[in-house]
Structures are given as C-alpha cells and as structure tokens.
Amino acid sequence: MTTPFDHQPGTGAAVPPPQCPAHGLGPGGLRRLYGTEAEQDPMGLYEKLRTEHGPVAPVLLHGDVPAWLVLGHSENLYMTRTPSLFSRDSRRWRALQDGSAPPDHPLAPIFTWQPICVFADGAEHERLRGAVTDAMSHIDTRNTRRFINRYSNRLVNDFCRDGKADLVSRFAEHLPMMVMCQILGMPEEYSERLVQAARDMIKGTETAIVSNSYVMAALNRLVAQRRSAPQEDFASRLITHPAGLTDDEVSQHMRLVLIAAYETTANLIANVLRMVLTDPRFRAQLSGGHMTVPEAVEQTLWDEPPFTTIFGRWAVGDTELGGQRIRAGDALVVGIAAANIDPVVRPDPNASMQGNRAHLAFSGGAHECPGQDIGRAIADVGVDALLMRLPDVELALEEHELSWTGSLMSRHLDQLPVTFAPRPPQDIMVAPSPAAMPPPRDDWEVTTHAAPAAPVVPQRPALPAPTPPAQATPPAAAVPAQRGSAPKRLWRALAGWWRGY
C-alpha cells in the first residue's frame, strides 16, 4: 500500500507560478499549509482538505516537507490523548533524520527539540510539566486581575483623547505582553521590540530565528538574576522547584509560557473585539445582558481560535488515523480551527456555543495548555475594561476592508481601527469608571425573531466626568436604579462583573 508521501519532497512536480489556478499545490498534488491560499483563507483550505481526504489529510509544510493535518474533532482528541502512538518528541521526525527539515528551516523555532515539557512524554513530561503547573498554581489570581485592569487602563489612557485608535497595535498586541512580563518577573523587559519578536518567531519568517534569540536573551538574563536572588514570581518558583530544573530548562519553559500566552491572548482579544464591533447579534446579546464578556470570549474560542493549528505530533510506529495509513516518524498537525467546525460535532457552524467548552482552542490531552485560565482572564478583564471606558467604540471602516496575516499556527488581524468620543485619562490604579453610554445604533437590526416595538425611552443626559479617586463612587453604586434601554443593561452587566473583581 502506498501513501500520499511516497514521492520525494521538493522533487517531481514543478511549483506552479503564483497566478496559476493550481497555486497552493505542491509535489504529488498535495496542498500546502503555507503560501497565499493557506494564509488568506485557511478555513476554506481546511474544508477543501476535508472534502478530498476526510478527517485526516496529507499536506506540505514549508519547503514542501510532508505532514498530516488532522481535521476531525474526535481524531484530534484521540491523537492528543494517545502519546503511546503519537509522541511530542520531535527527534522522531523522519524529515529531521533525512535532512529535508534542516536546522535553518523557517519552522525550526517550533519543532527543534528542547528540554521542555512540550517535547517530552511519560515520566519526563510529568516532571517538567509538574514544575510549570506548580509555579502557575501560586499565581495570585486576584492580584493578576488588578494588573490586567491597571495595564488596560494605562493603554486606553494612551489614546482615549484621540477619539480613534487601532485596537490591535495599541491594545491587543500589548496587554498580554505587559501582563506576562509582570507574571514572569521581568516587567522592565517589556518593550515594543519584545512584542514584535514574540509575534515574529512563530510565523516561519526569515527573521524568526533572530527574534527567537532576542527573546531568549531576555529570559536568560532573568534566570541569572533570579538564580542569585529569588523573588515571588514565576521564574523564581521554577528555579527553586523540587524538580530541579537546570537554567536552560527554566529559560526554555519561560519562553514556552511567554510565547504561547502572548500569541493566543493577543489574537483572542482582537477576535473578541472584532466580533463585538462587526456582529450585531453578538453585540446585542452583550448589550441586553444575555451574554457576559467571559461568555463572549468562549464563543470566540469556538469561532476564531487564537491558534489555528499546533505543530506537532510524531508517529511512534506504523498506525492508522482517520482512515489514513500513518508511518513511523510521520509528522502530524493538530487542526484546532478545523476541529472546531467539524460537522460531526457542530452541524451548524453559526449556532451559539455558549456554555460549551468542548472546543480545542487550547489543544487537548496531557499537553493541553496549562495557562489557559490566565489567557481567559487577560481577555475577559481587558475587553471588559476597554468597553467600559469606550462604550461608544465603533469600527472606522467596513468589515470587508479588514485584513489578516496568516502563518502555520495562527491568523491575526493586521488592524482594527475604531472611533469613539474623546475622553480624559483615568487613574490606572483603580477599576475603570464608566463613560456615558451612547444611544442604541439605528443602523443595526437584529431580525432573529419579530417582536413588538419597545416603548420609547427618553435619552438620559451624559453622566458627569469621573471624580478624583479619593471621592470616586464605587462602580456598583453608579448603576441606575430603573430598568431601561439595552445600553443601560450593558453597563449593569459590566458593573456586576467588576464587583466580582
């Protein structure tokens, strides 16, 4: 029996020219997981692969290196939960052994074996993962939410007077890095350069290796400092953990936590804000109090997961998955976005998934993301704080004008330009105070069900500007007593959320 990979990668069929209809196909007629088609319309590509091959499809990575993309929800769960068949140790990869995936491959920062739990199985994985999990368990959730609130307020202060902003470059890309630097114990390392390096190093670009070196240099400095003078932070807890991690193991695990948390959360924040700004039903549910911000985040994890794929797993021996023959040493890719819209588990892709956490946004099995609750908290509190400060925020262009940059593992918005009424800065040390709520938009119409016309509610005057912190009224006390329009119910829901802060 032959497999789709029996041709020699990089030889045989010539690469079609960029404008050719066959562009995106490589040797053997296999579809590429890189290039124009994969980056511009990954979901469309996944559906083509599902139609052509079923729940597991042969694909080509950068350099036309073969791999399997797992599209089915149950197949992904089986793969991630069966390490005896599908290992995380990249040294098993046949492409590394035969040289078709060289050390300078664009995806090298992702697949090069390192002494971290991501590339370990069995007892070694338990030792390393246990240290990471224990260090995370000591993170003060309440204190972390205060930092998220403080940094959110600080970022909004930077542009609130302007009446316009790009919420990707000025909010979504920066908030996760600010918070993670604080958690790790390196707030002084936060900078625009670190933000861009973190985003670049997983893209598979020519500069990915240089960006990786920049990030590692910052982490190595932190490890050296904490080894001589431990403090109450994540880095120190890893260094002093009974598992006895070496300095290299500590640095590599901090890199893992930093980059995974940063990329996923930056994309998640941008995706939640985009859905709020572009989908009238989504915003109406928030405004009407039928959906909380955490629920909005969870729905986004189904529809627009921060990572579209995760590379990779490697077959321990010859096996079968999804009707495909998998050979020992084959590479497999966890298809997160594809699994989330698998017709077997989600026949209607437009259906609401509120209350359902069966998505694979954080992968699954023993290697499921250990920091997912931190990512959720950053997105929940950050989006909540921004909407409270700027309740009248609106998209500054048409939805079809938005653009994305894609890579093997993620797809993120390039920009999310918005407009709003200019406002003065607020004290970053307190929870955001509510701005005056805008009247409902007339150009949005939700037609899910016909309903009797609601009585007209007189427009309330704008709320007064926030008083200094010493005289400020707690947010809970500012909630209007009477019931009223959808925007007032939005403020009531947001204020209730902050009471839980």
WOURRA-V960161 format. One record per pair of residues at least 4 apart in sequence whose ideal C-beta (glycine too) atoms are under 6 Angstrom apart, sorted by the first residue. I is the first residue (numbers start at 1). J is the second residue. Records with the same first field share a line. If there is no record, write none. Layout:
# WOURRA-V960161
I = J, J
This chain:
# WOURRA-V960161
2 = 6
3 = 325
4 = 58
5 = 66
7 = 12, 27, 28
9 = 64, 65, 66, 100
10 = 64
12 = 27
13 = 27
16 = 20, 22, 23
18 = 23
24 = 31, 32, 35, 37
25 = 29
26 = 30, 32, 60, 64
27 = 64
30 = 58, 60
31 = 59
32 = 60
33 = 38, 59, 61, 408
34 = 38, 62
36 = 40
37 = 45
38 = 42, 45
39 = 406
42 = 308, 406, 411
46 = 338
49 = 53, 57
50 = 71
53 = 57
54 = 322, 323
55 = 71, 72, 75, 322
56 = 68, 70, 75, 321, 322, 324
57 = 69
59 = 67, 69
60 = 64
61 = 65, 67
62 = 106, 107, 204
65 = 95, 100, 101
67 = 331, 333
68 = 332
69 = 333, 335
70 = 75, 76, 79, 332, 335
71 = 335, 338
72 = 322, 342
73 = 339, 342, 345
75 = 321, 322
76 = 334, 339, 360
77 = 81, 364
78 = 82
79 = 86, 313
80 = 363, 364, 365
81 = 365
82 = 86
83 = 121
85 = 316, 319
86 = 313
87 = 92, 121, 314, 316
88 = 119, 121
89 = 119
90 = 111, 113, 119
91 = 113
92 = 314, 329
93 = 314, 331
94 = 329
95 = 100, 101
96 = 101
101 = 105
106 = 204
107 = 111, 204
108 = 112
109 = 201, 208, 212
110 = 311
113 = 119
114 = 119, 252
115 = 249
116 = 252, 253, 256
117 = 125, 128, 129
118 = 256
120 = 124, 125, 128
121 = 125
125 = 129
126 = 130
127 = 243
131 = 238, 241, 243, 245
132 = 253, 370
133 = 370
135 = 234, 237, 238
136 = 370
138 = 237
139 = 144
145 = 381, 501
147 = 179, 182
148 = 179, 378, 381, 382
149 = 381, 385, 431
150 = 428
151 = 175, 178
152 = 382, 385
153 = 428, 432
154 = 428
155 = 171, 174
156 = 160, 389
157 = 425
159 = 165, 170
160 = 423
161 = 422
163 = 422
164 = 419
165 = 170
166 = 170, 415, 417
167 = 171, 172, 273, 416, 418
168 = 172, 173, 270, 413, 415, 416
169 = 173
172 = 266, 269, 270
173 = 195, 266
174 = 178
175 = 382
176 = 180, 262, 265, 266, 378
177 = 190, 195, 262
178 = 190
179 = 378
180 = 258, 261, 262
181 = 186, 187, 189, 190
182 = 187
183 = 234
184 = 234, 235, 254
185 = 233, 235
186 = 222
189 = 218
196 = 200
197 = 211, 214, 215
198 = 259, 262
200 = 205, 207, 211
201 = 208, 211, 212
202 = 409
203 = 407
204 = 407, 408
207 = 211
216 = 220
219 = 251, 254, 255
220 = 251
222 = 235
223 = 227, 247, 250, 251
226 = 230, 235, 236, 239
227 = 239
230 = 236, 240
231 = 236
238 = 245, 250
239 = 250
245 = 249, 250
254 = 258
256 = 260
257 = 261
258 = 262
261 = 265, 371, 375
262 = 266
263 = 410
264 = 306, 375
265 = 375, 378, 379
267 = 306, 410, 412
268 = 306, 379
269 = 379, 382
270 = 413
271 = 300, 304
272 = 296, 297, 300, 383
274 = 278, 416
275 = 279, 282, 300
276 = 283
277 = 395
278 = 399
280 = 284, 444, 446
281 = 446
283 = 287
284 = 288, 446
285 = 290, 291
286 = 291
287 = 486, 490
288 = 486, 489
289 = 489, 493
291 = 295, 296
293 = 380, 383, 384
294 = 380
295 = 354
297 = 379, 380
299 = 353
300 = 304
301 = 305, 359, 361
302 = 340, 353, 359
305 = 336, 337, 361
307 = 336, 409, 410
308 = 337, 410, 411
309 = 333, 335, 336, 409
310 = 334, 363
311 = 333
312 = 331, 332, 333
313 = 332
314 = 331
315 = 326, 328, 330
317 = 328
318 = 327, 328
319 = 326
320 = 325
321 = 326
326 = 330
334 = 363
335 = 339
336 = 360
339 = 360
340 = 359
341 = 346, 349
343 = 347
360 = 364
362 = 368, 369, 372
363 = 368
364 = 368
376 = 380
377 = 381
378 = 382
379 = 383
384 = 497
385 = 432
388 = 432, 434, 494
389 = 432
390 = 420
391 = 435, 437
392 = 420, 421, 438
393 = 418, 420
394 = 419
395 = 418
396 = 417, 418, 419
397 = 401
403 = 414
404 = 411, 413
405 = 414
406 = 411
423 = 435
426 = 433
427 = 469
430 = 469
431 = 498
433 = 466
434 = 491
436 = 462, 463
437 = 487, 491
439 = 459
440 = 486
457 = 484, 485
467 = 471, 472
473 = 477, 478
475 = 495, 498
476 = 495, 499
479 = 492, 495
480 = 488
484 = 488
